[in-house]
Amino acid sequence: MSETTDHRLNPANAVDEGPQQAPSPSPSALARFTDPLARASGRLLTRLRSKGRRIAAFVRTRAGPAFNRGGEAAAKRGRQGIELSLNAARNHALPWLKRTGGAMREHARPSIIKRDYRAGLLFLHEKLFDRQVEELTFVSSNAAAPTGKLQMENLTRLKGPDYRPTPRLVFRWAMESIPEKPEDYAFVDFGAGRGRVLLLASHLNFARIVGVEFSEELHNDCEMNIAQYPRSLMKCRNVECVLQDAASFEFPDGPTIFYFFHPFDEKVMAEVLERIARSYDRNPRRIYLVCVDMPDGRAIEDLGIFRRFHLPGLKGLKVSAMSPYPINIYRTAT
């Protein structure tokens, strides 16, 4: 082999020509790849534009008017709802508020508050405090008795108030307010009714207890209650009820406590007071008038022999707060 060697075959003698460049694709090859892609994109854009035009046309021709009609209907229903609400407020709510406000103003009047408070106290006394005495009576004394339905011979006396029982605690508070020994006094109850006050008075040792009743019906009930009442509870057993007109009743000669639970009209009351005054003039003595729920005490003070006896401080406060009826006590100066 010849020693002469081609220098291109000898790596040591080869000249470094740098990295070799890859051959560039020809334009025809690129076109074969991009042209189908461009055509597909064009077709897609065309379809999207067509879809968009159809949606826009639908919105213009159908959906838009439907939305407009729905909005108008909703607005109409809203206006109708507002009108119905306003009409309901005018026709129902406002009249109800006026009635309620008027009722609240009416019940806030002092006279109404006093009436309702008294009704509550009466209920409390009847259902709780008076049960003790009612359990011991033969004929119940709790129920009121209209005067017009009672049996009476003298019809001119029918104008008086209806029979009502005295609450047990009201009687006790009145008797506790008198600073005298009961045994020194006779006790007279005008309008004795069914006898509750007579039975309560029998728990105190009065010298004598008498009730005056004009109605035969109530008088008979009272006598049965006295006859059936337990004698073990009666410190005074000299108890009777007379069927008589109060204007002709003969008063005891000694010290007396007269009990009035609004039993008469003004005319009969004036007659009874006048006779008490004449009895006092003939025989001056200590007399008490216990007046429960009496409308006016001027007729008593006008007699000139009685002065109002005020209940002691705490006793007066308790009576004012817990008694359903006002209690006024008068006594002579003797």
C-alpha positions in Angstrom: 0.0 0.0 0.0 1.2 3.4 -0.8 2.5 5.5 2.1 0.9 8.5 0.5 -2.5 8.7 2.4 -5.4 11.0 1.7 -5.4 13.6 4.4 -9.3 13.4 4.5 -9.0 10.0 5.9 -6.7 10.9 8.7 -8.5 12.3 11.7 -5.5 14.1 12.9 -5.2 16.0 9.7 -9.0 16.7 9.4 -10.3 20.2 9.8 -13.1 20.7 12.3 -16.0 22.2 10.3 -18.5 22.6 13.3 -21.9 20.9 13.9 -23.7 19.6 10.9 -27.0 21.5 9.9 -30.2 19.3 9.4 -31.6 19.8 6.0 -34.7 22.2 6.0 -38.1 20.8 4.8 -39.2 22.0 1.6 -42.2 24.4 1.2 -44.3 21.8 -0.4 -44.0 19.5 2.6 -45.3 22.2 5.0 -48.2 23.0 2.8 -49.3 19.4 2.8 -49.5 19.6 6.7 -51.0 23.2 7.3 -53.5 23.4 4.5 -55.9 20.7 5.8 -55.7 22.3 9.3 -56.5 25.8 8.0 -59.4 24.4 5.9 -60.8 22.6 9.1 -60.4 25.7 11.2 -62.2 27.7 8.5 -65.1 25.3 8.3 -65.4 25.3 12.2 -65.4 29.1 12.3 -68.0 29.2 9.5 -70.2 26.8 11.4 -69.8 28.8 14.6 -70.7 32.0 12.8 -73.8 30.3 11.4 -74.8 29.0 14.8 -74.3 32.4 16.3 -76.5 34.0 13.6 -79.2 31.4 14.2 -79.1 32.0 18.0 -79.2 35.7 17.5 -82.2 35.4 15.1 -84.0 33.1 17.6 -83.4 35.6 20.4 -84.7 38.4 18.2 -87.7 36.6 16.9 -88.9 34.4 19.8 -86.9 34.4 23.0 -86.7 38.2 23.2 -90.5 38.7 23.0 -91.1 35.8 25.4 -88.7 37.4 27.9 -90.4 40.7 27.4 -93.8 39.2 27.9 -92.6 37.3 31.0 -91.1 40.5 32.4 -94.3 42.4 31.7 -96.4 39.7 33.3 -94.1 39.6 36.3 -94.3 43.4 36.6 -98.1 43.2 36.3 -98.3 40.5 38.9 -96.1 42.6 41.2 -98.3 45.7 40.7 -101.4 43.5 41.4 -99.8 42.1 44.5 -98.9 45.5 45.8 -102.5 46.7 45.1 -103.9 43.7 46.9 -101.6 44.3 49.8 -102.6 47.9 50.0 -106.3 47.0 49.8 -105.9 44.4 52.5 -104.1 46.9 54.7 -106.8 49.5 54.1 -109.8 47.2 54.5 -108.5 44.8 57.2 -105.3 45.7 58.9 -105.9 49.4 59.5 -109.5 48.8 60.9 -108.1 46.1 63.1 -105.3 48.3 64.4 -107.9 51.1 65.1 -110.1 48.6 67.0 -107.2 47.2 68.9 -105.9 50.7 69.7 -109.3 51.8 70.8 -109.8 48.7 73.0 -106.3 49.3 74.6 -107.1 52.9 75.2 -110.5 51.9 76.7 -108.9 49.4 79.0 -106.2 51.8 80.0 -108.8 54.2 81.5 -108.5 54.3 85.4 -112.2 53.4 85.8 -111.8 50.3 83.6 -108.6 49.3 85.4 -110.3 49.6 88.7 -113.3 47.6 87.5 -111.1 44.8 86.2 -108.9 44.8 89.3 -112.0 44.5 91.5 -113.3 41.6 89.4 -110.0 39.8 89.9 -110.2 40.3 93.6 -113.8 39.1 93.7 -112.8 35.9 91.8 -109.9 35.4 94.2 -112.0 35.8 97.3 -114.8 33.6 96.0 -112.7 30.7 94.8 -110.0 30.7 97.5 -110.8 32.7 100.7 -114.5 32.0 101.0 -114.3 28.2 100.5 -113.9 27.7 104.2 -117.3 29.3 105.2 -119.1 27.9 102.1 -118.2 24.3 103.1 -120.1 24.8 106.4 -123.3 26.3 105.0 -126.4 24.3 104.3 -127.6 26.6 101.5 -124.8 28.2 99.5 -124.4 31.9 100.2 -122.0 32.6 97.3 -124.5 33.1 94.5 -126.0 36.6 94.0 -129.8 36.9 94.1 -131.4 39.5 91.8 -133.9 41.6 93.7 -136.5 41.4 91.0 -136.7 37.6 91.3 -137.1 37.4 95.0 -140.4 36.8 96.7 -141.6 39.9 98.5 -144.9 41.2 99.7 -144.2 44.9 99.3 -143.2 45.4 95.7 -142.1 49.0 96.4 -139.0 47.6 98.1 -137.9 45.9 94.8 -135.8 48.9 93.8 -132.9 48.0 96.1 -129.6 46.5 95.1 -129.3 42.7 94.4 -128.3 40.4 97.2 -124.5 39.8 97.3 -122.5 37.9 99.9 -119.8 39.7 101.9 -116.4 38.2 101.4 -115.1 36.5 104.6 -111.9 38.5 104.8 -113.7 41.8 104.1 -115.9 41.2 107.2 -112.9 40.2 109.3 -110.9 43.2 108.3 -113.8 45.5 109.2 -114.3 43.9 112.6 -110.6 44.0 113.4 -110.6 47.7 112.8 -113.1 48.4 115.6 -111.1 48.9 118.9 -113.9 47.7 121.1 -114.7 44.4 122.8 -117.4 42.5 120.9 -119.0 41.2 124.1 -120.1 44.8 124.9 -122.0 45.2 121.7 -125.1 43.9 119.9 -124.6 43.2 116.1 -127.3 44.0 113.6 -126.9 43.1 109.9 -129.4 44.9 107.6 -130.2 42.8 104.5 -128.9 39.6 106.1 -129.6 37.6 102.9 -128.6 33.9 103.3 -126.8 34.7 106.6 -123.1 34.6 105.8 -122.4 37.8 107.8 -124.4 36.4 110.8 -122.4 33.2 110.7 -119.1 35.0 110.5 -120.2 37.3 113.4 -121.0 34.3 115.5 -117.3 33.5 115.6 -117.0 36.6 117.9 -118.6 36.8 121.3 -121.1 39.5 120.7 -123.9 40.0 123.2 -126.5 39.4 120.5 -126.5 38.9 116.8 -129.6 39.7 114.7 -130.2 39.9 111.0 -133.0 41.8 109.3 -134.2 40.5 105.9 -137.2 41.6 103.9 -137.3 38.7 101.4 -139.0 35.6 102.7 -137.0 33.4 100.3 -133.6 34.6 101.6 -134.9 34.7 105.2 -135.8 30.9 105.0 -132.3 30.1 103.6 -130.7 32.2 106.4 -132.6 30.3 109.1 -131.6 26.9 107.6 -127.9 28.0 107.6 -128.1 29.2 111.2 -129.8 25.9 112.3 -127.2 23.7 110.5 -124.1 25.7 111.4 -121.6 23.9 113.7 -122.2 25.1 117.3 -118.6 24.4 118.1 -117.5 27.4 116.0 -120.0 29.8 117.4 -118.8 31.9 120.3 -122.1 33.7 120.2 -125.1 31.4 119.9 -127.7 34.1 120.3 -128.2 34.4 116.6 -131.4 35.1 114.8 -132.8 36.4 111.6 -136.1 38.4 111.5 -138.4 38.7 108.5 -139.1 42.4 108.7 -138.9 45.7 106.9 -135.7 47.5 108.1 -137.6 50.8 108.5 -139.8 49.3 111.3 -137.1 47.3 113.1 -136.7 48.1 116.8 -133.0 48.7 117.5 -131.2 47.4 120.6 -130.9 49.8 123.5 -127.3 49.2 124.3 -124.1 49.8 122.3 -124.6 48.4 118.8 -122.7 47.7 115.6 -124.9 48.2 112.5 -123.6 46.4 109.4 -124.6 47.7 105.9 -123.5 46.0 102.7 -125.3 48.4 100.4 -128.7 46.7 101.2 -131.1 49.5 100.3 -131.8 52.3 97.9 -131.3 55.9 99.0 -134.9 56.3 100.2 -134.9 53.3 102.6 -131.4 54.1 103.7 -132.4 57.6 104.7 -135.4 56.2 106.7 -133.1 53.7 108.6 -130.5 56.3 109.3 -133.1 58.7 110.6 -134.5 56.1 113.0 -131.0 55.3 114.2 -130.4 59.0 114.9 -133.7 59.2 116.9 -132.8 56.1 118.9 -129.4 57.7 119.7 -131.1 61.0 120.8 -133.3 59.0 123.2 -130.5 56.9 124.5 -127.0 58.3 123.7 -124.5 55.4 123.5 -121.6 54.2 121.3 -122.8 53.1 117.9 -120.7 52.0 115.0 -121.9 51.9 111.4 -119.9 49.5 109.2 -120.6 50.4 105.6 -119.3 48.2 102.8 -119.5 49.3 99.2 -121.7 52.2 100.1 -121.9 54.9 97.4 -121.8 58.0 99.6 -121.3 58.8 103.2 -122.6 62.3 103.2 -126.0 61.2 104.3 -124.4 59.7 107.4 -122.3 62.7 108.2 -125.2 65.0 107.7 -126.9 63.5 110.7 -124.4 65.3 112.9 -123.8 62.4 115.4 -121.4 60.3 113.4 -117.8 60.8 112.5 -115.8 58.7 110.1 -113.4 56.3 111.8 -110.4 55.8 109.6 -108.7 52.4 109.5 -105.2 52.2 111.0 -102.3 52.7 108.7 -101.3 49.2 107.7 -104.8 47.9 108.0 -106.0 50.7 105.7 -103.3 49.9 103.1 -104.2 46.2 103.2 -107.9 46.8 102.8 -107.2 49.3 99.9 -105.1 46.7 98.1 -106.9 43.4 98.8 -110.6 44.3 99.4 -112.9 44.2 96.4 -115.2 46.6 98.2 -114.4 49.9 100.1 -115.0 49.7 103.8 -116.1 52.9 105.7 -116.7 52.9 109.4 -118.5 55.6 111.4 -119.0 56.0 115.1 -120.7 58.3 117.5 -118.8 60.5 119.9 -120.3 59.0 123.0 
